Amino acid sequence: MTAPARMGPSEPGAAAEPEGRPPTTGVRGHGETLLEIRDMKVYFPIRDGLIIERHVGDVRAVDDVSLTVKRGETVGLVGESGCGKS
């Protein structure tokens, strides 16, 4: 058995795209907004009392955070353990 012959560019480094056409990147909609968050706040209540609970304050895990993630971007969230990343 023999493998079929493959046709390719005649010269090393020759363009595979037709002339006059820009090469494709393989990413459609690059720059399209996938996720947008504006002024996000997440507070957790602090309670006091065993029998009668009362609200005495809040822990601010996230306060006024805005974020936009576009297609093709990589975003990382960094912080200490227990700081509210999740």
N, C-alpha and C positions, 0 to 999 in steps of 0.2 A: 504494500500500500504506500502511496505517496500523498503528501499534503498538497492541496491545490495551490497554485501560484497566487501571490497577492500583488495587487496593483497598488502603487503608492507614488509619492512625489519622485520625479526622475532625478532630482539633485538633492543632496543632503541639505536640510534647512529650507527647502522650498515650501511655500505657504500651502496649506491644505484648504484654506478658504478661497473662494473665487475672488479674482482681482476686483478691486473697487468696493469690496464689502468689508466692513470692520469685523475683526474676530469676535466671536461670542464669548461671554464670560461664564455662561452656564447658570447665572443667578437672575431669575426673573423678578421684576419689581424691586430691584435693589434700591434702598432708600425709603421704601414704603413703611409707614409707621405700623408696628405690630402691637405695641403696648404703650399707653400713655397714662400717667398718673399725675394728678395735680393736687398739691396741698394735702397730702394724706396725713392723717393723725390716728394713732393707736394708743389709747390710754388703758391701763389696768387699774381697777379700784383697789384702794387700801381700806380694809374694814377692821373695826375694833369692837370688842364685846363678845361674850360667850352666849348669853341668852338673847340679848337684844343687840343685834348687829347695827352698827352705824358706819356710814361712809366718812372717813377722816382725811382722804386725799387720793391722789392718783400717781401711778408710776407712768411716766411718759416714755413709752418704748420708741415711738416714732412721732415727730412733731414737725409739721409743715414740710414734707418731703415731696419733691416733684421729680419725675423721671420719664424719659422718652426713649424707647428702644426701637430701632429701625431694622428692617430686614438686612442681613449681612453683618450686623454688629455683634460683638461679643461683649457681654457685661458681667462683671464680677462684683459681689457684695462682700466686703471685708469687715470684720468686727470681732470683738472679744466674745468668749463664751458667755451666753446668757444676756447678751445686749439687745436681743429682739430682732435678729436677722430673719427669722422665719415668720 
